[in-house]
Amino acid sequence: MQRHRQGHGGHYGVATTRATLLLAAALVTPNVASAARPDPTIAATSLPAATPGQTVIGAGDLIDIQVYDVQQLSFQGIRIDPAGHFSYPLLGTIDAQGKAPQVLSAEMAEGLRRYLVNPQVTVFVKESATNTVTVIGSVTEPGKFKLIGHTSLMDAVALAKGFTRIADQKQVTILRTIGGQQTAALFDMRKIRRGEMTDPPLLGGDKVVVGINHLEAAWRDALLAAPLLGIFAQLNN
């Protein structure tokens, strides 16, 4: 645990003692729900979102968490579950989906302020399963591509060697998981090339589907019924 330093008075010791007692009752392997009463799931507030091309955390990733001078709260090899969540002592279930490591670090530090004075939390992505984008459908070379820097929808199509001759460029879909929910937005590549529509940035874990006929029937209907292009809407599973 954190060492009690001279000059900080009794407040530091009280906070540390409280955390020690709670940890003794609540500390478990981070992939198992905490035995203590968990805080509500940590959600994004006013903290900045991940920028396009930036490493973000998602389902299947392996992360390390280091809390400075608090060994009991530092873990290695935490696997993010399919919904983008993981369990953590004192904080309960944490939503990490789509967050940059720096953002998640700040959120966790804020939550731990209830138990520690000025906690310093660092989250590392040890193994990324999501810092890629998948391009399928009517493209020359479908596949999974690593995001490097800013990658837009047009960049992703270029990585897949462009459209096939029969590709329907009016119906290009981006599938994105947000908060454990599958969402999608429809784009018209012709309008993007003419500057009539923004070329959207991609995030790790996105899937680009060229040709709406490559989607499930229910998803096709939902996208075609959407009133606006380029707006992400939740899809029913």
N, C-alpha and C positions, 0 to 999 in steps of 0.2 A: 504493500500500500504506500501512499504518499508519505514522506517523512515530515514530521512536525518541525518546522523551522523556527528559530528564535526570531522574535519581533513581529510575528503574525498574530499573537494573542491566542485566546482560547477558541475563537470561532473556527479556525482551521481544524483544530483537533476535534471539535464537536462534529463538524461535517464529516471528517474522515472516519471517526468512530461510528457514526451513523451508517456510513457506507459499508464499513467492515461488518457490522451486525447484520445488515440486510444481505450482504454477499454470503455470509455464513448460512443464511436460510435459503437464499435464492439461487446461488451460483450453480449452474448446470452447463452441460455441453451446449454451445450456442445453436446447434441444429435441433435441439429439443426445447419445447416450450418451458419457460421459467416457472418454478413452483411458486414464486412470489406473485402477488397481484400485479399484472403488467399494466404499464401505461397504455393509453390508446395508440393505435398504429401511427407511427410518425409519418406525417404527410408534408408535402412541400408547402411552404408558406410564402413569405416574401423573399426567400433566398433565390439567387439567380439560377435559372435553368441551365442545363448543359448547352453549349454552343455547338453548331453544326461541325461534324468532324471530330469533336472532342470525345475522348474515351468516356463511355457511360457504362453503368452497371446494369446487368439484365439477367434473365433466367439462365441458369447453368454456369454462371461465372463463379470463380473461386476467389475469395477476398481474404485479406489479413486485416486485423484491426489492432492498432496499438494505442493504448492509453498511457501517456507518459507517467512513469513512476507508479503505475497501478497494474501489477502483473496479473492480478485476479480478473481484470477486465480486458486483458489483451489476449487475442486468439489468432491462430493461423489456420488457414484452410477451411473457411466457412463457405459452404456451397449455397448459392442463391436458388430458392425453389422455383418451380415452373410459373408461379404467380409473381415472381420478383421479390419475394419476402425472405426474411430469415429471423430467427429468434435470438434474443440477446438478454443476458441478465439485467434486471432492474428496469429495462425499457420494454420488454415484451416483444411483440411482433413489429418488425421494422420493414417498411416498404422502400426498397432500394431501386426499383425498376426505373430505368431511364435517367438516373441521377449521376452526375459526375462525382468521383471520389471526394473532391473538396466539398461539394454540397452536402453529401452524406456525413462527412466528418463534422461539419458545422452543426448539422441537425442533431447528431448524437451528442456532441459536446453540450448543446443547449439542454437536452434531456437529462444529462448527467449532472447538471448544475444543482439539481435537487439533492444530490448526495455528495458531491465533491466541490471544492472551491477551485474555480478556474481550471476545469479539466481540459487537457490537451489531447485531442483525438485525431489520429491519422488513419485513413482507410487506403489500402493498397489493392489494386486489382492484380492478383497473382496469376490468374489464368482467365483470359477473356473468351467467352463463347459468343459474344454479341457485338464486338466491334467490327462487324462485317455487314454487308448488305447483299441480299440475294436477288438476282434478276432472272425471271423465268418468263415463259410465254413466247411470243413471236419475235425473238431476237436471235442473232446469228449464233452466239455462243452463250447459252444460259449457264449460270453458275453463281458461286459465292465469291464476293470480292472484298478485300480488306479496305476499310475506310482510312484514307490518309489525308489529313488536313480537311479543307472544305470540299465536300462531295455533294453535288446537286443531282437532281433527277436526270438531267441530260448527261452529266458525267457518268452516271451508272449505266445508262443505255450505251454510251460509248465504250465503257469497260467490257460490255457484252458484245462488242463489235457491231453495234447498230441493229436496226430493225430488219426483219426479213421482208421479202417483197410483198407478202400478203398481210403484213402487220396493220392493225387498225390503230393509227396513231392518235385518234380522237379519244380512245378509251384506255388510258394507262393508269393503273391503280397502285397506290402505295398502301401497304398493310403495315400497321404499327400497333404495338402493344402499349397501352397507356393505363397504368394502375391495375394491371392484370386483366384488362379488357381489350379485346380485339377491335381495332378501329380501322377505317379505310377512308381514303379520299381519292377522287377521280380527277385526272388531269388530261388536258388536250395538248399534246406536244406541238401541234401546228401553231396554236396560239402562243405557246411559250417561245417558240422560235421567232415569231413575229413581234415579240415584246408585249403582247396583249395579256399575258398571264405570267405571274412570277414563277421562275424556275426554283422549285422548293428544295431546301437543303435536306439531306438525309441524315438519320441518326442510326447508331449501331443497332442491329437487329431488325431494321426495316426490310420489307420484301416488296420488290417492284414486279408487278404482273402486267405484261404488255398484251392487251387484248382481253376484254372483259369476259369473253367466252371461256377463258381459262379459270374463272372463278366458280365457286359453288352457285347453283341457281338462285338460292335465297339471297346470297350476297349480291349477285348481279341485279336482282330486282330492287334491293335496297339502294344501291348506288345509282341506278338509273332514275329512281324516284326522288333522289336528293335534289333540292332546288338550286344548289350552287356547286360549281366545280371548285376543287381545291380545299374543301372543308372536311375535316376528319369527323366521321360519324361512327358511333358504336354499332358493331354488327352483332346480331343475335346468333349464338352458337347452336 
